[in-house]
Amino acid sequence: MAATLEDGFHLLDIKLVAESDPGTIVELGDLETTYSKITSHGRKGNIWEAKSLFHRMPEKSIVSYTAMLSAYANNGQIANAQQLFDEMPQRIVATWNTMITTYVKNMNRVEGVEEVFNLFLHMPVQNAVSYTAMMMDFVNAIRFDEAEKLYEGTPLELRDPFCSNILSNGCLKIGKLENL
C-alpha cells in the first residue's frame, strides 16, 4: 500500500519500504542523497553537519526525521533525540525503535531502564526489534526476571534467535545457569 499525503509522507520519485511497517511504502526522491548524508555524518560523529543538512531541507519526511534521530543517537545526544522525537508529526515503528535504542545505548543501565520501558509501552505497535532492544536493556540493567517476563509475553511470531541469545547471555552474566 502506498503512502499518501494524508499519511504525512511526501510523495516524490522512488520508494523505500519501511522495514518496520510491512506494506507501508515511503516515497523518496532527489532528497534521498540528503537522507544518506545525514546518516553518514551522524555515523562519523559530524552531528553539526547532519543537523545543518536536516534544518536546510525544504520538506521533511518520516525518513529525514528518522535519519536525524539516528544521528543524535549515534552521538549520545539523548535530549536532542527526545526533543526531535516529540516534535515529529508522525512516527513509524522504526522511529520508535530508534528512540528506544538511543536510550539503550546511552543511558545509565540501572536508572534509565524505566524510561526505556515506558517508551516501549507507549509504542502503538512493537516488532521483534522493539522486544529485543527492551530485553537487552533489562539484561544490561541486571533485571533478568523482567527480561524473562517480557520474553514470555512476546508474541511467538516476534521471537527470534536474538531474543533467546540475549536471555542466555543474561543468565550467564548473573550466574543463573539453571535457566540455560
Kinemage of the C-alpha trace (Angstrom):
@kinemage 1
@onewidth
@group {chain A} dominant
@subgroup {mainchain}
@vectorlist {calphas} color= white
{ca met a 1} P 0.000 0.000 0.000
{ca ala a 2} L 1.469 3.348 -0.984
{ca ala a 3} L 1.566 6.170 1.486
{ca thr a 4} L -0.429 9.266 0.680
{ca leu a 5} L -0.109 12.907 1.631
{ca glu a 6} L -2.822 12.268 4.206
{ca asp a 7} L -0.451 9.768 5.830
{ca gly a 8} L 2.060 12.577 6.307
{ca phe a 9} L 4.551 11.273 3.752
{ca his a 10} L 5.950 13.251 0.843
{ca leu a 11} L 5.296 11.572 -2.500
{ca leu a 12} L 8.356 12.001 -4.686
{ca asp a 13} L 10.167 9.697 -7.130
{ca ile a 14} L 11.336 6.386 -5.748
{ca lys a 15} L 10.054 4.161 -2.988
{ca leu a 16} L 11.502 2.771 0.179
{ca val a 17} L 9.598 0.108 2.004
{ca ala a 18} L 9.736 0.898 5.706
{ca glu a 19} L 11.285 -2.223 7.259
{ca ser a 20} L 9.229 -1.935 10.364
{ca asp a 21} L 5.829 -1.418 8.770
{ca pro a 22} L 5.309 -4.106 6.126
{ca gly a 23} L 3.004 -2.853 3.422
{ca thr a 24} L 3.784 0.816 4.011
{ca ile a 25} L 5.686 2.478 1.217
{ca val a 26} L 7.514 5.702 1.919
{ca glu a 27} L 8.273 7.703 -1.198
{ca leu a 28} L 11.681 9.298 -1.660
{ca gly a 29} L 13.219 11.320 -4.436
{ca asp a 30} L 16.118 13.683 -5.008
{ca leu a 31} L 16.308 14.175 -1.277
{ca glu a 32} L 17.420 10.566 -0.855
{ca thr a 33} L 21.004 11.766 -1.089
{ca thr a 34} L 20.356 14.192 1.759
{ca tyr a 35} L 18.975 11.380 3.934
{ca ser a 36} L 22.084 9.337 3.216
{ca lys a 37} L 24.340 12.286 4.031
{ca ile a 38} L 22.561 12.913 7.345
{ca thr a 39} L 23.015 9.259 8.262
{ca ser a 40} L 26.656 9.249 7.142
{ca his a 41} L 27.519 12.423 9.059
{ca gly a 42} L 25.818 11.017 12.147
{ca arg a 43} L 27.808 7.789 11.978
{ca lys a 44} L 31.058 9.708 11.558
{ca gly a 45} L 30.355 11.956 14.539
{ca asn a 46} L 29.731 15.053 12.418
{ca ile a 47} L 26.496 15.920 14.200
{ca trp a 48} L 26.614 19.615 13.275
{ca glu a 49} L 26.811 18.799 9.566
{ca ala a 50} L 23.921 16.343 9.914
{ca lys a 51} L 21.869 18.905 11.822
{ca ser a 52} L 22.643 21.620 9.265
{ca leu a 53} L 21.531 19.411 6.370
{ca phe a 54} L 18.359 18.438 8.205
{ca his a 55} L 17.383 22.020 9.024
{ca arg a 56} L 18.051 23.181 5.446
{ca met a 57} L 15.671 20.608 3.991
{ca pro a 58} L 12.666 22.402 2.466
{ca glu a 59} L 10.393 19.459 3.248
{ca lys a 60} L 10.933 16.782 5.838
{ca ser a 61} L 9.539 13.266 5.725
{ca ile a 62} L 9.435 10.399 8.179
{ca val a 63} L 12.696 9.217 6.594
{ca ser a 64} L 14.525 12.512 7.196
{ca tyr a 65} L 13.283 12.702 10.788
{ca thr a 66} L 14.399 9.129 11.448
{ca ala a 67} L 17.810 9.789 9.853
{ca met a 68} L 18.335 12.802 12.121
{ca leu a 69} L 17.102 10.867 15.140
{ca ser a 70} L 19.701 8.183 14.349
{ca ala a 71} L 22.403 10.844 14.025
{ca tyr a 72} L 21.594 12.130 17.505
{ca ala a 73} L 21.531 8.558 18.824
{ca asn a 74} L 24.925 7.739 17.333
{ca asn a 75} L 26.380 10.777 19.064
{ca gly a 76} L 24.866 10.243 22.502
{ca gln a 77} L 22.610 13.284 22.283
{ca ile a 78} L 19.599 11.879 24.111
{ca ala a 79} L 17.972 15.231 24.902
{ca asn a 80} L 18.151 16.371 21.269
{ca ala a 81} L 16.868 12.998 20.093
{ca gln a 82} L 13.948 13.151 22.528
{ca gln a 83} L 13.096 16.724 21.505
{ca leu a 84} L 13.099 15.791 17.811
{ca phe a 85} L 11.058 12.653 18.535
{ca asp a 86} L 8.487 14.749 20.410
{ca glu a 87} L 8.292 17.235 17.510
{ca met a 88} L 7.813 14.600 14.818
{ca pro a 89} L 4.456 14.940 13.062
{ca gln a 90} L 4.274 11.173 12.552
{ca arg a 91} L 6.151 8.100 13.739
{ca ile a 92} L 6.538 4.578 12.422
{ca val a 93} L 7.818 1.536 14.287
{ca ala a 94} L 11.353 2.175 13.001
{ca thr a 95} L 11.256 5.644 14.553
{ca trp a 96} L 10.115 4.314 17.922
{ca asn a 97} L 12.815 1.616 17.767
{ca thr a 98} L 15.448 4.242 17.002
{ca met a 99} L 14.399 6.188 20.087
{ca ile a 100} L 14.428 3.049 22.241
{ca thr a 101} L 17.889 2.056 21.031
{ca thr a 102} L 19.052 5.635 21.677
{ca tyr a 103} L 18.145 5.188 25.325
{ca val a 104} L 19.529 1.643 25.469
{ca lys a 105} L 22.910 2.781 24.094
{ca asn a 106} L 23.245 5.978 26.065
{ca met a 107} L 21.500 5.830 29.410
{ca asn a 108} L 22.598 4.540 32.764
{ca arg a 109} L 21.561 0.908 32.576
{ca val a 110} L 20.081 0.782 36.046
{ca glu a 111} L 18.325 4.136 36.294
{ca gly a 112} L 17.305 4.588 32.647
{ca val a 113} L 15.543 1.287 32.125
{ca glu a 114} L 12.226 2.627 33.471
{ca glu a 115} L 12.239 5.433 30.925
{ca val a 116} L 13.010 2.995 28.111
{ca phe a 117} L 10.289 0.600 29.250
{ca asn a 118} L 7.783 3.456 29.452
{ca leu a 119} L 8.603 4.395 25.852
{ca phe a 120} L 8.262 0.735 24.827
{ca leu a 121} L 4.836 0.507 26.476
{ca his a 122} L 3.633 3.626 24.654
{ca met a 123} L 4.535 2.289 21.217
{ca pro a 124} L 1.393 1.804 19.123
{ca val a 125} L 2.920 -1.379 17.669
{ca gln a 126} L 6.035 -3.301 18.683
{ca asn a 127} L 8.053 -5.589 16.431
{ca ala a 128} L 10.887 -8.074 17.019
{ca val a 129} L 13.442 -5.247 17.157
{ca ser a 130} L 11.409 -3.473 19.854
{ca tyr a 131} L 11.202 -6.562 22.045
{ca thr a 132} L 14.863 -7.449 21.521
{ca ala a 133} L 16.070 -3.939 22.424
{ca met a 134} L 13.898 -3.854 25.536
{ca met a 135} L 15.068 -7.299 26.660
{ca met a 136} L 18.666 -6.238 26.112
{ca asp a 137} L 18.123 -3.183 28.291
{ca phe a 138} L 16.640 -5.290 31.100
{ca val a 139} L 19.539 -7.769 30.905
{ca asn a 140} L 22.123 -4.958 30.873
{ca ala a 141} L 20.449 -3.465 33.952
{ca ile a 142} L 20.691 -6.874 35.690
{ca arg a 143} L 16.905 -7.126 35.701
{ca phe a 144} L 16.771 -10.634 34.325
{ca asp a 145} L 13.352 -11.507 35.762
{ca glu a 146} L 11.811 -8.606 33.856
{ca ala a 147} L 13.630 -9.612 30.666
{ca glu a 148} L 12.342 -13.145 31.073
{ca lys a 149} L 8.798 -11.914 31.739
{ca leu a 150} L 8.950 -9.726 28.622
{ca tyr a 151} L 10.224 -12.688 26.585
{ca glu a 152} L 7.364 -14.850 27.817
{ca gly a 153} L 4.906 -12.104 26.838
{ca thr a 154} L 6.441 -11.620 23.402
{ca pro a 155} L 4.139 -12.899 20.645
{ca leu a 156} L 5.573 -16.134 19.231
{ca glu a 157} L 5.869 -14.688 15.729
{ca leu a 158} L 8.132 -11.920 17.089
{ca arg a 159} L 10.505 -14.198 18.979
{ca asp a 160} L 13.736 -14.747 17.150
{ca pro a 161} L 17.148 -16.226 17.983
{ca phe a 162} L 18.409 -12.817 19.148
{ca cys a 163} L 15.847 -12.751 21.964
{ca ser a 164} L 16.875 -16.224 23.126
{ca asn a 165} L 20.562 -15.326 22.920
{ca ile a 166} L 20.023 -12.189 24.977
{ca leu a 167} L 18.340 -14.220 27.710
{ca ser a 168} L 21.034 -16.910 27.617
{ca asn a 169} L 23.773 -14.286 27.864
{ca gly a 170} L 21.879 -12.657 30.706
{ca cys a 171} L 21.736 -15.982 32.558
{ca leu a 172} L 25.489 -16.374 32.185
{ca lys a 173} L 26.092 -12.773 33.226
{ca ile a 174} L 24.261 -13.115 36.529
{ca gly a 175} L 25.049 -16.768 37.178
{ca lys a 176} L 21.555 -18.212 36.667
{ca leu a 177} L 22.885 -21.315 34.965
{ca glu a 178} L 19.765 -23.320 35.816
{ca asn a 179} L 17.840 -21.159 33.298
{ca leu a 180} L 20.024 -22.192 30.359
